[in-house]
Amino acid sequence: MMHASLRAIGMAVPARRIDNKHFETFIETTDEWIVSRTGIQTRYHAAEDEYTSDLCVRAVQDLASRYEGTLDDVDMIIVSTASPDQPMPGMACRVQYKMGLQKAAAFDLYAACAGFVYGIVVAKGLVAAGSHRKVLVIGGETLSKITDFTDRTSCVLFGDGAGAVLIEADPVGNIHGSVTGANGEGGIDLYISGMAPDIDGTPLNMNRCIVQNGRKVFKWAVNTAAEQYRKMLAENNLQPDDLTWYVPHSANLRIIEAISNETGFPLSKTLESVVDFGNTSSASIPLALCKGIRDGKLKSGDKVMLFGFGGGLTFAGIVITWP
């Protein structure tokens, strides 16, 4: 059986940098309040004519600039997003066209903040099955376009960005054991409205913006991350000291701190993107990895555990030996 290896990574964020003082001009908040409750200092917002597919393409271009091979033989593109340019065509098809990757099939994966890790799990399976040999997995969002800026508790959280990785067939492989799961009962706790006016009889806010029950999602995320952390260690026959880095979804720095407390895994060995980029949903984990590389932390041979959690409610985790 052929195995799968992560070979390259790239990222993109919009040019427009938003600091916390920006929000002081139109809602009742302060920089101190935002940092104390979320840890976020800055985030990036897309221009009016800039969309998720644009950021995804730029992330792939960044990846290509760092990759020694060619992308012409990519045979599958998977994009995770909760904020597509439009429901159809999918963002993966837009990337396929804009990058000229004529040999690639393409589809979007809808698992919110867990979607990027789900994409890696799916890519690994496609490679192991022998049906594909070179897969782009992209997490991209323009959450600023679906943010309710009258909601002072949530509008400060969200940012825009994209990250991409290349997964290739390999006799040895550096992508290891994974966990995936869902708690569909919690769908009402984190949603974006569409056509249906309710979920299981509970009326929705039909403004087509992100709506969340912050306290419930916080508790669920921490408990789930701690439980699945232990399962992933067992799945991969690892001890905590074997892990070099833990990379959870960067929803909120306080959630990351709480996960560290629950697992006992040091916060100093945790990579995040939320401080500089805000909560970027599908993009948060690849942005954290790129930030780790930029800061000289993430290096070849490091054992890295990724864990995404979010709307659905969904979760997915995987262990990778960094190339």
C-alpha positions in Angstrom: 0.0 0.0 0.0 1.2 3.5 -0.9 1.6 6.0 2.0 1.1 9.7 2.0 3.5 12.5 2.8 3.1 16.2 3.3 5.6 17.9 1.0 5.0 21.7 1.0 3.0 24.4 2.6 1.9 28.0 1.7 -0.3 30.8 3.0 -2.0 34.1 2.1 -3.7 36.8 4.0 -5.3 40.1 2.7 -3.3 43.3 2.8 -5.7 45.1 5.1 -4.5 44.7 8.7 -7.2 45.3 11.4 -6.0 46.1 15.0 -8.3 46.1 18.0 -8.6 49.9 18.1 -10.5 49.6 14.9 -13.5 48.2 16.7 -13.5 51.0 19.3 -14.8 53.3 16.6 -18.2 51.6 16.2 -18.9 49.2 19.1 -18.5 49.4 22.9 -15.2 47.7 23.4 -11.5 48.3 24.1 -8.2 46.7 23.1 -7.7 45.6 26.7 -11.1 43.9 26.7 -10.5 42.1 23.4 -7.0 40.9 24.4 -8.1 39.8 27.9 -10.9 37.6 26.5 -9.5 36.3 23.3 -5.8 37.0 23.1 -6.3 38.5 19.6 -4.2 41.6 18.7 -4.7 41.8 15.0 -6.6 40.1 12.1 -6.8 40.7 8.3 -9.9 41.6 6.4 -10.4 41.1 2.7 -11.0 44.0 0.3 -14.5 44.5 -1.0 -13.6 42.8 -4.3 -11.4 40.1 -2.7 -12.9 36.6 -2.0 -12.1 33.2 -0.6 -11.0 31.8 -3.9 -8.5 34.7 -4.4 -6.8 33.9 -1.1 -6.8 30.1 -1.8 -5.1 30.8 -5.2 -2.5 33.0 -3.5 -1.8 30.3 -0.8 -1.2 27.8 -3.6 1.1 30.2 -5.4 3.0 30.7 -2.2 3.3 27.0 -1.8 4.5 26.6 -5.4 7.3 29.2 -4.7 8.6 27.0 -2.0 8.1 23.6 -3.7 11.0 22.1 -5.7 8.7 20.1 -8.0 5.8 21.0 -10.3 2.1 21.3 -9.5 1.1 20.4 -13.1 0.5 16.8 -12.1 -1.8 17.5 -9.1 -4.7 15.2 -9.6 -7.0 16.3 -6.8 -7.8 19.7 -5.1 -9.8 19.8 -1.8 -10.9 23.1 -0.4 -12.3 23.5 3.1 -14.3 26.7 3.6 -17.4 28.1 5.4 -17.3 31.3 3.4 -17.2 30.5 -0.3 -17.5 33.1 -3.0 -20.8 31.5 -3.9 -22.4 28.1 -3.1 -21.7 26.9 -6.7 -19.2 26.5 -8.4 -17.0 25.2 -5.6 -13.8 26.9 -4.5 -11.7 23.9 -5.5 -13.0 24.3 -9.0 -12.1 28.0 -9.0 -8.5 27.1 -7.8 -8.2 24.4 -10.5 -9.2 26.9 -13.2 -7.2 29.9 -11.9 -4.0 27.8 -11.4 -4.4 26.0 -14.7 -4.3 22.6 -13.0 -6.0 20.7 -15.9 -5.4 17.2 -14.6 -7.0 17.8 -11.2 -10.4 16.8 -10.0 -11.8 19.2 -7.4 -14.3 19.4 -4.6 -15.1 21.4 -1.5 -15.3 19.9 2.0 -17.7 21.5 4.5 -16.6 20.8 8.0 -15.9 24.4 9.2 -12.9 24.8 11.5 -12.2 21.0 11.4 -12.2 21.0 7.6 -8.5 21.5 6.9 -7.6 18.4 9.0 -10.5 16.5 7.5 -9.0 17.4 4.1 -5.7 15.9 5.1 -7.4 12.7 6.3 -9.3 12.4 3.0 -6.2 13.1 0.9 -4.3 10.4 2.8 -7.1 8.0 2.1 -7.2 8.8 -1.6 -3.4 8.3 -1.9 -3.6 5.0 0.1 -6.4 3.8 -2.1 -4.1 4.3 -5.2 -6.7 6.5 -6.9 -4.7 9.7 -6.6 -1.0 10.6 -6.2 -0.8 14.3 -5.6 -3.4 16.3 -3.7 -3.7 19.9 -2.7 -5.5 20.5 0.5 -6.6 24.1 1.1 -8.3 25.9 4.0 -9.5 29.3 3.1 -11.9 31.9 4.5 -13.2 35.4 4.2 -15.1 35.4 7.5 -15.3 39.2 7.5 -17.9 39.0 4.8 -20.2 36.8 7.1 -19.5 38.6 10.4 -22.3 40.5 12.3 -20.5 43.7 13.2 -23.2 44.7 15.5 -22.4 41.7 17.8 -19.7 43.1 20.0 -18.8 39.6 21.5 -18.2 37.9 18.2 -17.2 40.5 15.5 -13.8 41.0 17.1 -12.9 37.3 16.6 -12.9 36.7 12.9 -10.2 37.2 10.3 -9.5 36.2 6.7 -6.8 34.0 5.2 -5.9 30.8 3.5 -3.4 28.0 3.8 -2.5 25.1 1.5 -0.5 21.9 1.8 0.6 19.4 -0.9 0.1 15.7 -0.1 2.0 13.2 -2.2 2.2 9.4 -2.6 5.3 8.1 -0.9 6.6 4.6 0.0 7.2 5.6 3.6 4.9 8.5 4.4 5.0 11.2 7.1 1.2 11.4 7.8 0.2 9.1 10.6 -2.9 8.0 12.6 -6.0 10.2 12.8 -9.2 10.7 14.6 -12.5 12.1 13.2 -15.9 12.6 14.7 -18.9 14.8 15.2 -21.6 15.9 17.6 -24.5 16.9 15.3 -26.7 17.7 18.3 -24.7 20.8 18.8 -25.4 22.2 15.3 -27.6 25.0 16.8 -24.7 26.2 18.8 -22.6 27.4 15.9 -24.3 28.1 12.5 -24.6 30.3 9.5 -28.2 30.7 8.2 -29.1 29.7 4.7 -32.5 28.5 3.4 -34.0 26.7 6.3 -35.5 29.0 9.0 -34.7 26.6 11.9 -32.6 23.8 13.2 -34.6 21.0 14.8 -37.4 23.4 15.5 -35.2 26.2 17.0 -35.6 29.4 14.9 -32.4 30.8 13.4 -31.1 34.4 13.0 -31.5 34.7 9.3 -28.9 37.3 8.7 -26.5 34.8 7.0 -23.8 35.7 9.5 -21.9 33.5 12.0 -23.9 32.9 15.1 -22.5 31.0 18.1 -23.2 30.1 21.7 -19.7 30.9 22.9 -19.9 29.3 26.3 -21.3 26.0 25.1 -18.8 25.8 22.2 -15.9 26.7 24.5 -16.8 23.9 26.9 -17.4 21.4 24.2 -14.1 22.3 22.4 -12.0 22.0 25.5 -13.5 18.7 26.6 -13.4 17.2 23.1 -9.8 18.3 22.4 -8.6 16.8 25.7 -10.3 13.5 25.1 -9.1 13.2 21.5 -5.6 14.2 22.4 -5.3 11.1 24.5 -6.9 9.0 21.8 -4.4 10.3 19.2 -1.5 9.5 21.4 -2.7 6.0 21.8 -3.5 5.7 18.0 0.0 6.6 17.2 1.7 4.8 20.1 3.1 8.0 21.4 3.8 9.5 24.8 3.3 13.2 25.4 7.1 13.8 25.4 7.2 12.3 21.8 5.3 15.3 20.5 7.2 18.3 19.5 4.2 20.6 18.8 0.5 20.6 19.3 -1.5 22.7 16.8 -5.2 23.1 17.7 -7.7 25.2 15.8 -7.0 28.8 16.7 -10.5 29.9 17.8 -9.5 31.8 20.9 -6.3 32.0 22.9 -8.3 31.3 26.1 -9.6 28.0 24.6 -6.0 27.0 23.7 -4.9 27.8 27.2 -7.8 25.7 28.7 -6.9 22.8 26.4 -3.3 23.0 27.6 -4.6 22.9 31.2 -6.8 19.9 30.5 -4.2 17.8 28.6 -1.2 18.9 30.6 0.6 19.5 27.3 2.8 22.6 27.6 1.4 25.9 26.1 5.0 26.6 25.2 4.9 23.7 22.8 1.6 24.8 21.2 1.5 26.6 17.9 -1.3 29.2 17.3 -2.3 31.8 14.7 -5.1 33.5 16.6 -3.0 36.4 18.2 -1.9 37.7 14.8 -4.7 36.5 12.5 -7.8 36.1 14.6 -10.1 33.1 14.2 -9.8 32.1 10.5 -11.7 28.8 10.8 -10.5 26.4 8.1 -7.3 28.5 7.6 -6.2 28.7 11.2 -4.1 25.5 11.5 -2.1 26.0 8.3 -1.5 29.6 9.3 -0.2 28.4 12.6 2.1 26.0 10.9 3.4 28.7 8.6 3.9 31.1 11.6 5.8 28.3 13.3 8.1 28.0 10.4 8.5 31.7 10.1 9.4 32.0 13.8 12.0 29.2 13.6 10.0 26.8 15.8 8.7 24.1 13.4 11.6 22.1 11.9 12.2 19.0 9.9 11.6 15.8 11.9 9.3 17.4 14.5 6.3 15.3 15.5 3.2 17.5 15.2 -0.4 16.8 16.3 -3.1 18.8 14.5 -6.6 19.1 15.9 -9.5 21.0 14.4 -12.9 21.6 16.0 -15.9 23.6 14.9 -19.3 24.0 13.4 -21.3 20.8 12.9 -20.2 20.2 15.5 -17.2 18.5 14.0 -13.6 17.5 15.0 -10.6 15.9 13.4 -7.0 15.3 14.4 -3.9 13.8 12.8 -0.2 13.4 13.6 2.5 14.4 11.1 6.3 14.0 11.1 7.3 17.4 9.6 9.2 17.1 6.3 
